[in-house]
Amino acid sequence: MITYVKGNLFESDVDILVHGCNCFHVMGGGVARIVKELYPKAFSADKQFSFRGDIAKLGSFTSATVTHHYTGKELLIINGYTQYEFGGGENLFNYDAMKELCCKLNGLFKDKSIAMPMIGSGLAGGDWKRIEKIINSEFKDKEVFVYYL
């Protein structure tokens, strides 16, 4: 279930930060660009996974354990493959991939706190109401912090 938090996602005091990625090893805009700048290990993990443009990545993720830029604690960054292509201005978001990603994360990280942006609703052009339903459905018994400004 979603708990909305107005504030900076990157200042959140959680165990796991999830953000959306494309399948082309491009973290050039939005939240992904900030992840790339703050946590280069997350970008390295993305580049090492499969080949550039592999559509089979949809619904999966890579991860990197980093030192939280603000709290100094250990933080797990999840690069969630929720869109195939990169860019903006059109609906690039893949709802089935988001559902699969959330199902995997809920199964693997039941005892960890998770934060994410309004994933997929920015540059990827996804419908937040539809994405919100997916998150609430897959995380029925777990609180997920969704940050917005």
C-alpha positions in Angstrom: 0.0 0.0 0.0 1.2 3.4 -0.9 2.1 6.1 1.6 2.6 9.4 -0.2 5.5 11.7 1.1 6.0 15.2 -0.1 9.7 15.7 -0.3 13.0 14.7 -1.8 13.1 11.0 -2.7 16.9 11.1 -2.3 16.7 12.2 1.3 14.4 9.3 2.3 15.6 7.1 5.1 14.8 3.7 3.7 16.5 0.4 3.0 15.7 0.4 -0.8 15.2 3.1 -3.4 13.5 1.9 -6.6 13.4 3.8 -9.8 12.4 3.0 -13.4 14.9 2.3 -16.2 14.8 1.6 -19.9 16.5 -1.4 -21.6 19.2 0.6 -23.4 21.6 1.4 -20.5 20.6 5.1 -20.7 20.1 6.9 -17.5 20.0 10.3 -19.1 16.9 11.9 -17.7 14.5 12.2 -14.8 15.1 10.3 -11.6 17.4 7.8 -13.3 19.8 10.7 -14.2 20.0 11.7 -10.6 20.6 8.1 -9.5 23.4 7.9 -12.1 25.0 11.1 -10.7 24.7 10.3 -7.0 25.2 6.5 -7.2 27.5 5.5 -10.2 27.5 1.9 -9.0 23.8 1.7 -9.9 24.6 2.8 -13.4 27.5 0.3 -13.6 25.1 -2.5 -12.5 22.7 -1.4 -15.3 25.4 -1.5 -18.0 26.6 -4.9 -16.9 23.2 -6.5 -17.2 22.5 -8.3 -20.5 23.0 -6.5 -23.7 21.9 -3.0 -24.8 18.3 -3.1 -26.0 17.4 -6.5 -24.6 13.6 -6.5 -24.3 13.8 -9.5 -22.0 14.9 -7.2 -19.2 11.4 -5.8 -18.9 10.0 -6.6 -15.4 13.4 -7.5 -14.0 15.9 -5.4 -12.1 19.5 -4.8 -11.3 20.8 -3.5 -8.0 23.7 -1.9 -6.3 24.5 -1.5 -2.6 25.7 2.0 -2.0 26.3 4.5 0.9 23.3 6.7 1.2 24.3 10.2 0.0 22.4 11.9 2.9 22.2 9.5 5.8 25.5 7.6 5.3 23.7 4.3 5.8 23.7 1.4 3.5 21.2 1.7 0.7 20.1 -0.7 -2.0 19.3 1.0 -5.4 17.0 -1.0 -7.6 17.1 -0.2 -11.3 13.6 -1.5 -12.3 13.2 -2.2 -16.1 9.7 -0.6 -16.6 10.1 0.7 -20.1 11.8 -0.6 -23.2 12.9 2.6 -25.0 14.1 6.0 -23.6 13.1 9.5 -24.3 9.9 11.3 -23.5 6.7 12.7 -24.7 4.9 9.4 -25.5 3.7 6.4 -23.5 6.9 4.4 -23.1 5.9 2.8 -19.8 5.2 -0.9 -19.7 2.5 -1.7 -17.1 3.1 -5.5 -17.3 6.7 -4.9 -16.5 5.8 -2.8 -13.5 3.5 -5.5 -12.2 6.2 -8.1 -12.6 8.8 -5.9 -11.0 6.6 -5.1 -8.0 5.7 -8.8 -7.5 9.4 -9.7 -7.4 10.3 -6.9 -5.1 7.5 -7.7 -2.7 8.6 -11.4 -2.6 12.3 -10.6 -2.1 12.2 -7.6 0.3 9.3 -8.2 2.7 11.3 -6.9 5.7 12.8 -3.9 4.0 11.5 -0.3 3.7 11.0 0.8 0.1 10.8 4.3 -1.5 10.2 5.2 -5.1 9.1 8.3 -7.1 5.8 8.3 -9.0 7.6 5.8 -11.2 6.7 5.8 -14.8 4.5 8.9 -14.7 7.1 11.4 -15.8 9.3 11.1 -18.9 7.9 7.6 -19.6 4.4 9.0 -20.0 2.6 6.4 -17.9 -0.9 6.9 -16.3 -0.2 7.4 -12.6 -3.7 6.2 -11.5 -3.1 2.9 -13.3 0.5 2.6 -11.9 -0.8 3.4 -8.4 -3.3 0.5 -8.7 -0.5 -1.9 -9.7 1.7 -0.9 -6.7 -1.3 -1.1 -4.2 -2.2 -4.5 -5.6 1.2 -6.0 -5.5 2.2 -4.5 -2.1 -1.1 -5.2 -0.3 0.5 -5.9 3.0 3.6 -3.7 2.7 4.0 0.0 3.0 5.7 1.6 0.0 6.7 5.3 0.3 6.0 7.2 -2.9 7.8 10.6 -3.0 6.6 13.6 -4.9 7.6 17.3 -4.9 
